[in-house]
Amino acid sequence: MEKLIITVAPTGSVPKKQNNPHVPITPKEIIETGVRCEAAGASILHIHARNPVDESPSPEYAIFEETYLGLEEKTNLILRISNRIVKLAGEVGREVATPDEARRILHLPLKKKDMP
């Protein structure tokens, strides 16, 4: 059998519930979606944190932490944090971050299975 890697970005950084009622916004919704994606065969989950009030992209640590740690606990997915976190976090002159930089900004540990 040929090997296949499936990556899922369930929230994206743009859609809101008004665009698609199935877009997960809260950490709980993103974690539940990650569990379902893994059960369907996904290996990698690309994470965008969202503000649960207005559904906009969010750099808030507490939202990323709850999402990241919940996915770590409930799945074996490789987690890929959005590289736009630097712009959201307000670092002047930067548009994107590497995954390691995103983890540094968010103070999240790099897990062995996560993408560098």
C-alpha positions in Angstrom: 0.0 0.0 0.0 1.3 3.5 -0.9 1.8 5.8 2.1 -0.2 8.9 2.3 0.0 11.9 4.7 -3.1 13.9 5.2 -2.9 17.4 6.6 -6.0 19.3 7.8 -6.4 23.0 8.6 -9.9 22.9 10.1 -10.3 26.6 11.0 -8.2 28.4 8.5 -7.7 32.1 9.4 -10.7 33.6 7.5 -14.0 31.6 7.6 -16.5 32.3 10.3 -19.6 30.3 11.3 -21.7 32.6 9.0 -19.6 31.3 6.1 -19.7 27.7 7.2 -21.5 26.5 10.3 -19.1 23.6 10.6 -16.0 25.7 11.1 -14.6 25.0 14.6 -13.9 28.2 16.6 -13.5 27.4 20.3 -10.7 25.3 21.6 -13.2 22.6 22.5 -14.6 22.6 18.9 -11.0 22.5 17.4 -10.0 19.6 19.7 -13.2 17.6 18.8 -12.5 18.3 15.1 -8.9 17.1 15.6 -10.2 13.8 17.1 -12.5 13.3 14.2 -9.9 14.2 11.6 -7.5 11.7 13.1 -10.2 9.0 13.1 -10.7 9.8 9.4 -7.0 9.3 8.6 -5.3 12.7 9.1 -1.7 12.8 10.4 -1.1 16.5 10.7 -3.3 19.3 12.1 -2.5 22.9 11.2 -3.8 25.0 14.1 -5.2 28.6 14.0 -6.6 29.9 17.3 -9.7 31.9 17.1 -11.3 34.5 19.3 -14.5 32.8 20.5 -16.4 36.1 20.7 -15.9 37.6 17.2 -14.3 34.5 15.6 -11.3 36.5 14.4 -7.7 35.0 14.4 -6.2 35.3 17.9 -2.6 35.3 19.3 -3.9 34.8 22.8 -1.8 32.3 24.7 -4.6 30.8 26.7 -6.5 29.9 23.6 -3.5 28.3 21.9 -2.5 26.6 25.1 -6.0 25.0 25.7 -6.2 24.0 22.0 -2.6 22.6 21.8 -2.7 20.7 25.1 -6.1 19.3 24.4 -5.0 18.0 21.1 -1.8 16.6 22.6 -3.9 14.8 25.2 -6.6 13.4 22.9 -4.8 12.7 19.7 -1.5 11.5 18.2 -1.6 14.1 15.5 1.4 16.1 14.5 0.6 19.6 15.4 1.5 22.6 13.2 0.9 26.0 14.8 0.0 28.8 12.4 3.0 30.7 11.2 1.1 34.0 11.2 1.2 34.2 15.0 4.1 36.7 14.8 2.0 39.3 12.9 -0.9 38.7 15.3 1.4 39.0 18.3 2.5 42.4 17.1 6.2 41.8 16.4 7.0 44.8 14.1 8.4 44.1 10.7 7.6 40.4 10.6 4.8 38.7 8.7 5.3 35.0 9.5 7.1 32.8 12.0 8.6 29.3 11.7 6.9 26.7 13.8 9.7 26.9 16.4 9.3 30.6 16.6 5.5 30.3 17.0 6.1 27.9 19.9 8.6 30.3 21.4 6.2 33.2 21.2 3.4 31.1 22.7 5.8 29.4 25.3 4.6 26.0 24.1 6.9 22.9 24.3 8.1 21.3 21.1 6.9 17.7 21.2 8.9 15.0 19.5 6.1 14.2 17.1 5.5 17.9 16.1 6.8 19.4 13.0 10.0 21.5 13.5 
